[in-house]
Amino acid sequence: MLSLRQVHKAFSTPQGELPVLNGIDLSLDEGESLALMGESGSGKSTLLHLAAGLDVPDQGSIKIDGQNLAQLDDAARAQLRCHQLGLVFQQFHLVPSLKVIDNLRLQARLAQREDPEWTNHLIHRLGLSGRESVYPEQLSGGQQQRLAIGRALAVRPRLLLADEPTGNLDEQSADTVLGLLLELVAETRCALLMVTHSARVAAPLDRLVRLKRGHLQDEPA
Ligand SMILES: Nc1ncnc2c1ncn2[C@@H]1O[C@H](COP(=O)(O)OP(=O)(O)OP(=O)(O)O)[C@@H](O)[C@H]1O
């Protein structure tokens, strides 16, 4: 459902061209979960941004459900992101002026894919029943990230892209949030590509790949 073929990406810096990805091949099947590890600066977020269509590769192709992102215009890419992708980042990126329930509904509303029954189920699964009308700042960090995960899954995306989703949480909250994320991903049967620095976080996922000097290496999960 996600396929990268010979993807190259370099950035222009004051010191000259910085090659980051040097021919990445990666496939992710429906419902499969993949951990992406690698040293700081190895290009993990760059790869995730390319998969999300937030940036474009210099060379190579990126397909989601057979659609080549390079052949879509900005509007079509945004549409695909809205309908097929869920994004979760280390910073929760909740809207501070919106109540919990409205943050949860946000992406589904934009995608015109609201499903009150699923939203209610999510609120319950996120452990936020009774907190629907509070604002994000009144939630703990773990609760905020659970809400961000729920928002990403409210559209029942085909693919969830997560960049260090537990990186901002203490170990106990991280475990709770990761457990919930994996349960909801299994429940919605969406594929998961997760960037993490932690072998512990990567362990329950189906596969593990490591970025090194612009190339991907498969590792035993
Ligand atoms: N827009 C940009 N312009 C110039 N250089 C960039 C840009 N984005 C990323 N880089 C550089 O590309 C390299 C890879 O960055 P990236 O954020 O993908 O790494 P990462 O593996 O996610 O790192 P970390 O684990 O620290 O988050 C880094 O050297 C970074 O400085």
The ligand as an SDF file (V2000), in Angstrom:
LIG
                    3D

 31 33  0  0  0  0  0  0  0  0999 V2000
   14.7960   21.5630    5.0550 N   0  0  0  0  0  0  0  0  0  0  0  0
   16.0610   21.2050    5.2590 C   0  0  0  0  0  0  0  0  0  0  0  0
   17.0890   21.9460    4.7990 N   0  0  0  0  0  0  0  0  0  0  0  0
   18.3850   21.5710    4.9960 C   0  0  0  0  0  0  0  0  0  0  0  0
   18.7470   20.4550    5.6690 N   0  0  0  0  0  0  0  0  0  0  0  0
   17.7510   19.6880    6.1770 C   0  0  0  0  0  0  0  0  0  0  0  0
   16.3800   20.0200    5.9920 C   0  0  0  0  0  0  0  0  0  0  0  0
   15.6310   19.0530    6.6080 N   0  0  0  0  0  0  0  0  0  0  0  0
   16.4970   18.1810    7.1360 C   0  0  0  0  0  0  0  0  0  0  0  0
   17.7620   18.5570    6.8760 N   0  0  0  0  0  0  0  0  0  0  0  0
   18.9870   17.8180    7.2540 C   0  0  0  0  0  0  0  0  0  0  0  0
   18.8300   16.4950    6.7620 O   0  0  0  0  0  0  0  0  0  0  0  0
   19.3820   15.5540    7.6950 C   0  0  0  0  0  0  0  0  0  0  0  0
   18.3080   14.5530    8.0670 C   0  0  0  0  0  0  0  0  0  0  0  0
   17.3410   15.2160    8.8630 O   0  0  0  0  0  0  0  0  0  0  0  0
   16.1140   14.4210    9.5070 P   0  0  0  0  0  0  0  0  0  0  0  0
   15.3400   15.3880   10.3330 O   0  0  0  0  0  0  0  0  0  0  0  0
   15.3960   13.6860    8.4480 O   0  0  0  0  0  0  0  0  0  0  0  0
   16.8730   13.3730   10.4490 O   0  0  0  0  0  0  0  0  0  0  0  0
   16.3040   12.4120   11.5780 P   0  0  0  0  0  0  0  0  0  0  0  0
   16.9220   11.0780   11.3520 O   0  0  0  0  0  0  0  0  0  0  0  0
   14.8200   12.4840   11.5920 O   0  0  0  0  0  0  0  0  0  0  0  0
   16.9140   13.0820   12.8870 O   0  0  0  0  0  0  0  0  0  0  0  0
   16.3910   13.0880   14.4090 P   0  0  0  0  0  0  0  0  0  0  0  0
   16.4370   11.6610   14.8620 O   0  0  0  0  0  0  0  0  0  0  0  0
   17.4020   13.9300   15.1160 O   0  0  0  0  0  0  0  0  0  0  0  0
   15.0180   13.6730   14.4240 O   0  0  0  0  0  0  0  0  0  0  0  0
   19.9110   16.3710    8.8520 C   0  0  0  0  0  0  0  0  0  0  0  0
   21.3010   16.5600    8.6630 O   0  0  0  0  0  0  0  0  0  0  0  0
   19.1660   17.6780    8.7540 C   0  0  0  0  0  0  0  0  0  0  0  0
   19.9280   18.7250    9.2770 O   0  0  0  0  0  0  0  0  0  0  0  0
  1  2  1  0
  2  3  1  0
  2  7  2  0
  3  4  2  0
  4  5  1  0
  5  6  2  0
  6  7  1  0
  6 10  1  0
  7  8  1  0
  8  9  2  0
  9 10  1  0
 10 11  1  0
 11 12  1  0
 11 30  1  0
 12 13  1  0
 13 14  1  0
 13 28  1  0
 14 15  1  0
 15 16  1  0
 16 17  2  0
 16 18  1  0
 16 19  1  0
 19 20  1  0
 20 21  2  0
 20 22  1  0
 20 23  1  0
 23 24  1  0
 24 25  2  0
 24 26  1  0
 24 27  1  0
 28 29  1  0
 28 30  1  0
 30 31  1  0
M  END
$$$$
